[in-house]
Amino acid sequence: MRAKSGSWFETKIKYQKTQEDGSEKVVSECYIVEALSCTGAEASIIEEMAVYSSGDMNVPSTKEANFKEVFFSDNGEDDKWYAAKLQFITIDEKSEKEKRSNVNYLVQAKSLARALRYVDEVMGKTMIDYDIVGLNETKVMDVFEHVAPSSSESKEMKNDRSRKQNSKNARQDGLCCT
């Protein structure tokens, strides 16, 4: 089990999917994408889902997810996603009153019981007092983490940007015709 913080976006994508019997069907599915913006999340989900679609794709909605951390399972059987709502319990030093703050997580697990166990496993390693006040299965199909380009890809991108900038400078200096 590993936890990852980031900027997560909920994307809904509508596309033509090939069914197990070979027929085509238009489906609408929900995915979570790690990105810096809604635009980046849309581009990522289209790129990720292109291999599964045999026709048009449409992203009717993209919004910031209501959690900042995802608990990923290492177990291949864990194929569902659960929304966990926790209340962190702190004591206000001045008033000596208990204060509760809500925090939401997304948890990958096979069942509700396993999701509960995973939350306790991850949170048990912290010093935070908490209560689990909600744990529900979601309609999320999968979660896509941001993948940084490899060093060779980033070198190519850097070289490409450099060539474009040199070309732009040459045109501005009157050294090149467009």
Backbone as numpy.savetxt, mean C-alpha at the origin, in Angstrom:
# Nx Ny Nz CAx CAy CAz Cx Cy Cz
6.50 -12.38 10.67 5.65 -11.20 10.67 6.54 -9.97 10.67
6.24 -9.06 9.77 6.97 -7.79 9.75 5.97 -6.65 9.60
6.31 -5.53 10.18 5.44 -4.35 10.11 6.15 -3.31 9.26
5.37 -2.60 8.44 5.95 -1.56 7.61 5.08 -0.31 7.65
5.70 0.80 8.00 5.03 2.10 7.98 5.24 2.73 6.61
4.32 3.59 6.23 4.46 4.27 4.94 3.24 5.09 4.62
3.22 5.61 3.42 2.05 6.33 2.89 1.28 5.33 2.05
0.14 4.91 2.54 -0.66 3.88 1.89 -1.91 4.49 1.28
-2.28 3.99 0.10 -3.47 4.48 -0.60 -4.36 3.30 -0.96
-5.66 3.52 -0.79 -6.65 2.52 -1.18 -7.07 2.83 -2.61
-6.86 1.88 -3.50 -7.22 2.07 -4.90 -8.27 1.05 -5.30
-9.23 1.49 -6.05 -10.23 0.58 -6.62 -9.96 0.57 -8.11
-9.84 -0.63 -8.65 -9.55 -0.76 -10.08 -10.61 -1.67 -10.71
-11.07 -1.23 -11.87 -12.06 -1.97 -12.63 -11.36 -2.42 -13.92
-11.39 -3.74 -14.17 -10.69 -4.25 -15.34 -11.32 -5.55 -15.82
-10.94 -5.94 -17.03 -11.43 -7.17 -17.62 -10.48 -8.29 -17.20
-11.02 -9.25 -16.46 -10.21 -10.32 -15.89 -10.57 -11.65 -16.54
-9.55 -12.44 -16.85 -9.78 -13.77 -17.39 -10.07 -14.70 -16.22
-11.23 -15.36 -16.28 -11.66 -16.27 -15.22 -10.97 -17.63 -15.40
-11.10 -18.49 -14.39 -10.47 -19.81 -14.43 -10.98 -20.66 -15.59
-12.23 -20.46 -16.01 -12.80 -21.23 -17.12 -12.44 -20.61 -18.48
-11.67 -19.52 -18.49 -11.24 -18.88 -19.73 -12.13 -17.75 -20.20
-13.27 -17.57 -19.55 -14.17 -16.48 -19.94 -13.66 -15.15 -19.40
-14.12 -14.07 -20.00 -13.73 -12.71 -19.60 -14.85 -12.10 -18.76
-14.47 -11.39 -17.72 -15.47 -10.74 -16.87 -14.89 -9.42 -16.36
-15.71 -8.37 -16.35 -15.28 -7.09 -15.80 -15.47 -7.16 -14.28
-14.38 -6.91 -13.55 -14.41 -6.97 -12.09 -13.93 -5.65 -11.51
-14.35 -5.38 -10.30 -13.89 -4.21 -9.56 -13.28 -4.72 -8.27
-12.01 -4.38 -8.03 -11.30 -4.89 -6.86 -10.59 -3.76 -6.12
-10.34 -3.99 -4.84 -9.68 -3.00 -3.99 -8.26 -3.48 -3.66
-7.30 -2.59 -3.83 -5.90 -2.88 -3.53 -5.33 -1.74 -2.70
-4.32 -2.05 -1.91 -3.59 -1.04 -1.14 -2.23 -0.88 -1.80
-1.84 0.38 -2.03 -0.59 0.68 -2.72 0.20 1.67 -1.88
1.50 1.41 -1.74 2.39 2.35 -1.06 2.89 3.34 -2.12
2.66 4.62 -1.89 3.06 5.65 -2.84 3.18 6.99 -2.12
3.72 7.98 -2.82 3.86 9.31 -2.24 2.63 10.18 -2.48
1.81 9.80 -3.48 0.63 10.60 -3.82 -0.43 9.71 -4.45
-1.64 10.28 -4.59 -2.71 9.55 -5.27 -2.32 9.24 -6.70
-1.68 10.18 -7.36 -1.25 9.98 -8.74 -0.25 8.83 -8.84
0.70 8.79 -7.92 1.68 7.71 -7.89 1.02 6.36 -7.61
0.02 6.36 -6.73 -0.71 5.12 -6.42 -1.46 4.62 -7.64
-2.10 5.53 -8.39 -2.82 5.15 -9.62 -1.86 4.54 -10.63
-0.74 5.20 -10.84 0.24 4.69 -11.81 0.75 3.31 -11.38
1.00 3.13 -10.09 1.51 1.85 -9.59 0.50 0.73 -9.77
-0.76 0.99 -9.45 -1.76 -0.08 -9.54 -2.00 -0.46 -11.00
-1.97 0.51 -11.90 -2.13 0.20 -13.32 -0.97 -0.65 -13.80
0.24 -0.30 -13.40 1.42 -1.08 -13.79 1.36 -2.50 -13.21
1.00 -2.63 -11.93 0.93 -3.94 -11.28 -0.14 -4.83 -11.90
-1.28 -4.25 -12.26 -2.42 -5.04 -12.73 -2.43 -5.26 -14.24
-1.55 -4.61 -14.97 -1.52 -4.73 -16.44 -1.38 -6.18 -16.90
-0.63 -6.99 -16.16 -0.42 -8.38 -16.56 -1.68 -9.23 -16.37
-2.62 -8.78 -15.55 -3.83 -9.55 -15.27 -5.02 -9.12 -16.13
-4.88 -8.03 -16.83 -5.99 -7.49 -17.60 -5.80 -7.76 -19.08
-6.92 -8.10 -19.73 -6.84 -8.34 -21.17 -7.59 -7.25 -21.94
-8.00 -6.21 -21.23 -8.75 -5.15 -21.88 -8.51 -3.82 -21.18
-9.56 -3.01 -21.19 -9.46 -1.69 -20.57 -9.36 -1.79 -19.05
-8.65 -0.83 -18.48 -8.55 -0.70 -17.03 -8.99 0.70 -16.66
-9.62 0.80 -15.50 -10.10 2.09 -15.01 -9.87 2.13 -13.51
-9.36 3.24 -13.00 -9.18 3.42 -11.56 -10.20 4.45 -11.10
-11.40 4.00 -10.70 -12.46 4.94 -10.35 -12.23 5.71 -9.05
-11.41 5.14 -8.15 -11.16 5.90 -6.91 -9.80 5.55 -6.32
-9.18 6.56 -5.78 -7.93 6.43 -5.05 -8.02 7.39 -3.88
-7.78 6.88 -2.69 -7.81 7.74 -1.51 -6.78 7.28 -0.50
-6.39 8.19 0.35 -5.42 7.86 1.39 -6.05 6.85 2.34
-5.32 5.81 2.66 -5.82 4.77 3.56 -5.86 5.31 4.98
-6.72 4.75 5.81 -6.87 5.25 7.17 -5.92 4.56 8.15
-4.84 3.98 7.66 -3.81 3.39 8.50 -2.45 3.78 7.96
-1.46 3.74 8.81 -0.11 4.10 8.39 0.85 2.92 8.46
0.35 1.78 8.97 1.24 0.63 9.13 0.53 -0.65 8.71
1.30 -1.53 8.04 0.77 -2.81 7.58 1.60 -3.91 8.21
0.92 -4.95 8.71 1.58 -6.13 9.26 1.54 -7.23 8.19
2.70 -7.56 7.62 2.82 -8.57 6.58 3.17 -9.91 7.21
2.50 -10.96 6.76 2.77 -12.31 7.25 3.78 -13.01 6.35
4.56 -13.90 6.94 5.50 -14.72 6.18 4.87 -16.05 5.79
3.66 -16.32 6.29 2.98 -17.59 6.05 2.19 -17.51 4.74
2.44 -18.42 3.82 1.78 -18.43 2.52 0.28 -18.65 2.60
-0.21 -19.23 3.70 -1.65 -19.47 3.86 -2.42 -18.18 4.16
-1.74 -17.16 4.64 -2.39 -15.92 5.05 -2.72 -15.10 3.81
-3.98 -15.23 3.36 -4.38 -14.61 2.11 -5.48 -13.57 2.25
-5.82 -13.19 3.46 -6.85 -12.18 3.70 -6.23 -10.99 4.41
-6.96 -9.88 4.39 -6.49 -8.65 5.03 -7.54 -8.19 6.03
-7.08 -7.84 7.24 -7.97 -7.44 8.32 -7.62 -6.02 8.78
-8.65 -5.25 9.06 -8.47 -3.90 9.61 -8.53 -4.05 11.14
-7.46 -3.63 11.80 -7.40 -3.71 13.26 -7.42 -2.30 13.84
-8.34 -2.06 14.76 -8.41 -0.76 15.43 -7.99 -0.98 16.88
-6.91 -0.29 17.26 -6.39 -0.39 18.61 -6.54 0.94 19.31
-6.69 0.88 20.62 -6.67 2.08 21.44 -5.42 2.01 22.31
-4.55 3.00 22.14 -3.38 3.10 22.99 -3.79 3.81 24.26
-3.33 3.29 25.39 -3.71 3.83 26.69 -2.51 4.52 27.32
-2.65 5.79 27.61 -1.60 6.55 28.29 -2.21 7.28 29.48
-1.37 7.69 30.40 -1.81 8.44 31.57 -1.29 9.86 31.44
-2.20 10.82 31.52 -1.82 12.24 31.49 -1.15 12.55 32.81
0.09 13.02 32.76 0.86 13.26 33.99 0.28 14.38 34.84
-0.31 15.39 34.22 -0.87 16.52 34.97 -2.18 16.16 35.64
-3.11 15.63 34.89 -4.43 15.33 35.45 -4.52 13.92 36.02
-3.52 13.10 35.73 -3.48 11.70 36.16 -4.68 10.90 35.67
-5.23 11.32 34.52 -6.36 10.61 33.92 -5.87 9.76 32.76
-6.61 8.67 32.53 -6.31 7.79 31.42 -6.74 8.44 30.11
-5.86 8.39 29.14 -6.17 8.94 27.82 -6.05 7.80 26.81
-7.02 7.73 25.88 -7.01 6.69 24.85 -6.94 7.34 23.47
-6.09 6.79 22.64 -6.00 7.29 21.27 -6.11 6.11 20.31
-6.90 6.30 19.25 -7.15 5.23 18.27 -6.07 5.19 17.21
-5.67 3.96 16.87 -4.68 3.73 15.82 -5.17 2.54 14.99
-5.09 2.69 13.66 -5.56 1.63 12.75 -4.38 0.96 12.06
-4.50 -0.36 11.87 -3.49 -1.16 11.19 -4.18 -2.06 10.17
-3.41 -2.53 9.19 -3.89 -3.53 8.25 -3.05 -4.78 8.51
-3.72 -5.93 8.67 -3.05 -7.16 9.08 -3.34 -8.27 8.08
-2.29 -8.96 7.63 -2.45 -10.09 6.71 -2.54 -11.37 7.53
-3.63 -12.13 7.33 -3.82 -13.37 8.08 -4.80 -14.28 7.35
-4.87 -15.53 7.78 -5.79 -16.50 7.20 -7.17 -16.40 7.83
-7.22 -16.04 9.11 -8.48 -16.02 9.84 -8.48 -14.87 10.85
-9.67 -14.61 11.38 -9.81 -13.57 12.40 -8.97 -13.91 13.63
-8.99 -15.16 14.04 -8.22 -15.59 15.22 -6.72 -15.39 14.99
-6.26 -15.73 13.78 -4.83 -15.57 13.49 -4.46 -14.09 13.42
-5.34 -13.26 12.87 -5.09 -11.81 12.82 -4.95 -11.26 14.24
-5.82 -11.70 15.13 -5.75 -11.27 16.54 -4.42 -11.69 17.15
-4.01 -12.91 16.88 -2.73 -13.41 17.40 -1.56 -12.59 16.86
-1.61 -12.25 15.56 -0.53 -11.47 14.96 -0.44 -10.07 15.58
-1.59 -9.44 15.79 -1.57 -8.10 16.40 -0.93 -8.19 17.79
-1.35 -9.17 18.58 -0.77 -9.33 19.92 0.72 -9.65 19.85
1.13 -10.42 18.84 2.55 -10.76 18.66 3.38 -9.51 18.39
2.92 -8.66 17.47 3.67 -7.45 17.11 3.62 -6.44 18.25
2.44 -6.20 18.80 2.30 -5.18 19.85 2.91 -5.64 21.17
3.01 -6.94 21.38 3.62 -7.47 22.60 5.09 -7.11 22.73
5.71 -6.79 21.61 7.13 -6.41 21.62 7.33 -4.95 22.00
6.23 -4.22 22.15 6.32 -2.80 22.50 5.99 -2.61 23.97
6.20 -1.42 24.47 5.89 -1.09 25.86 4.54 -0.38 25.97
3.77 -0.35 24.88 2.52 0.40 24.84 1.38 -0.45 25.40
0.59 0.14 26.30 -0.64 -0.50 26.75 -1.70 -0.25 25.69
-2.44 -1.29 25.33 -3.43 -1.13 24.26 -4.61 -2.08 24.49
-5.71 -1.74 23.85 -6.88 -2.60 23.75 -7.21 -2.75 22.27
-7.58 -3.94 21.85 -8.06 -4.14 20.48 -9.56 -3.90 20.54
-10.02 -2.84 19.86 -11.44 -2.49 19.92 -12.18 -2.84 18.63
-11.45 -3.28 17.62 -12.09 -3.69 16.37 -11.15 -4.52 15.53
-11.69 -5.56 14.91 -10.92 -6.40 14.01 -11.89 -6.98 12.99
-11.78 -6.51 11.74 -12.74 -6.88 10.70 -12.02 -7.26 9.42
-12.56 -8.28 8.73 -12.03 -8.65 7.42 -12.38 -7.54 6.43
-11.44 -7.24 5.53 -11.64 -6.19 4.52 -11.86 -6.84 3.16
-12.15 -6.01 2.16 -12.29 -6.48 0.77 -10.98 -6.29 0.01
-9.91 -5.94 0.70 -8.61 -5.72 0.06 -8.12 -7.04 -0.53
-7.77 -7.00 -1.81 -7.28 -8.20 -2.50 -5.78 -8.42 -2.25
-5.00 -7.32 -2.22 -3.57 -7.44 -2.02 -2.98 -6.07 -1.68
-1.73 -6.07 -1.24 -1.01 -4.86 -0.89 0.27 -4.83 -1.71
0.52 -3.69 -2.37 1.72 -3.53 -3.18 2.63 -2.50 -2.52
3.82 -2.96 -2.16 4.81 -2.06 -1.56 5.56 -1.33 -2.68
6.07 -0.15 -2.34 6.87 0.61 -3.29 8.19 -0.13 -3.49
8.59 -0.25 -4.75 9.85 -0.90 -5.08 10.75 0.15 -5.71
11.87 0.43 -5.04 12.82 1.41 -5.57 13.51 0.80 -6.79
13.80 1.62 -7.80 14.50 1.08 -8.97 15.87 0.57 -8.57
16.34 -0.48 -9.26 17.67 -1.02 -8.96 18.72 0.02 -9.34
19.94 -0.21 -8.88 20.99 0.78 -9.13 21.24 0.95 -10.62
21.13 -0.13 -11.41 21.35 0.01 -12.86 20.21 0.81 -13.49
18.95 0.58 -13.00 17.82 1.35 -13.52 17.97 2.82 -13.17
18.39 3.09 -11.93 18.51 4.49 -11.52 19.64 5.18 -12.28
20.71 4.44 -12.63 21.78 5.02 -13.45 21.25 5.36 -14.83
20.44 4.45 -15.41 19.85 4.72 -16.72 18.95 5.95 -16.67
18.13 6.04 -15.62 17.24 7.19 -15.49 18.05 8.48 -15.35
19.13 8.42 -14.57 19.98 9.59 -14.37 20.64 9.99 -15.69
21.15 9.00 -16.44 21.78 9.29 -17.73 20.77 9.87 -18.71
19.56 9.32 -18.71 18.51 9.81 -19.59 18.17 11.27 -19.26
18.05 11.58 -17.97 17.77 12.96 -17.54 18.91 13.88 -17.96
20.14 13.40 -17.82 21.31 14.20 -18.19 21.30 14.49 -19.70
20.98 13.46 -20.52 20.92 13.65 -21.97 19.83 14.67 -22.32
18.68 14.56 -21.68 17.58 15.49 -21.96 17.96 16.91 -21.57
18.64 17.06 -20.43 19.04 18.39 -19.98 20.08 18.97 -20.93
21.05 18.16 -21.37 22.06 18.63 -22.31 21.42 19.07 -23.63
20.45 18.29 -24.10 19.74 18.62 -25.34 18.97 19.93 -25.17
18.32 20.09 -24.02 17.56 21.32 -23.74 18.51 22.52 -23.70
19.65 22.35 -23.02 20.63 23.44 -22.94 21.15 23.81 -24.32
21.40 22.79 -25.16 21.92 23.06 -26.52 20.88 23.84 -27.33
19.59 23.48 -27.21 18.56 24.21 -27.93 18.48 25.67 -27.44
18.59 25.85 -26.11 18.50 27.19 -25.57 19.70 28.05 -26.01
20.85 27.38 -26.19 22.05 28.11 -26.62 22.08 28.30 -28.13
21.09 27.76 -28.83 21.05 27.90 -30.29 21.98 26.96 -31.00
22.47 25.92 -30.30 23.40 24.99 -30.89 22.70 23.82 -31.59
21.39 23.73 -31.39 20.67 22.58 -31.92 19.34 23.04 -32.50
18.92 22.43 -33.57 17.62 22.76 -34.16 16.59 21.76 -33.67
15.34 22.21 -33.55 14.29 21.28 -33.15 13.31 21.10 -34.26
